[in-house]
Amino acid sequence: MEAPPDNDVLWARSLHFTHPDGSPGLAGVSIAVREGEILAVSGPRGSGKTTLLRCLSGLEPVCEGEVWFNSTPLHTLG
């Protein structure tokens, strides 16, 4: 596990997610959001926008990869 840069509030690396039916949801998504930045997620229906947001918020556990919030690994938060 590699810590994110200090100026990133939200940081995710190589996120992979597969839906219960076996269909892919995310395949290697990485993102970094710095303090004060505004982020927009857009794309066609079924492209993984909601899945990405659920994984970044901790509502869905990722199959592979890591998510950090304020320099803390998300999986360690309650």
N, C-alpha and C positions, 0 to 999 in steps of 0.2 A: 504494500500500500504506500502510495506516494502522497505527501501532503500538498495541497494546492498553494499557489502564490498567496502571500499575505493580504493582497488587496482584492481578492475575489471573495464575495459574499456567498455566492452559490457556484459550485464547481462540480462537474460531473465528467467522468472519463469512461469511454468505451462501454456505454450502457447497451445491454442486450436484454430483451424481454420477449417471451413467447406466451401467447394466450393459452388458456386451458385447452382449447380445441386444437392446439398445435400450430396455429397460424402465427407468423412472425409479427411482432409489434414494434420492436426497435432492433436495429442491427448496427452496433458500434457508434452510437451517438455520443458526442463530446460537446460540452458547453462550459463557458465561464462567464459569470456576470459580476461586474465590479460594483462597488457601492455607488449609488447615484445613477446607474444605467437603467434604461427602460428597455424591456425585452418584449417583442411581439412574436408569437408563434402562429404561422400561417401555412396553409397547404390544402390540397384537395381532401375530400372526404375519404377516411380510411388510411390516411398517411401516417398516423401515429401521434397526432397533436395531443389528444387527451391522455393517451398512454404515457407520453413523455412528461406531461405535467403531473400526472399521478405518481410516476416514479420519482420525479424531482421533489415532490412534497412528502414522500414516504408512505403514501397510501397504497402503493403497489411495490412489493420487493422486486428488485431487478434480478435476473438470472445470472448476469455477469456484469462487472464494472463496479464503479463506486460513485457515491454522491456525498459531497461535503457541504455543510452549511456553517458559516462563520468559523471556519477552520476546525470543525468537528465532523467526524464521519457520521452520516445520517443514521446508519444502522445502530449506533451506540446511544442515540437519543431515545427517550421514553415516549 
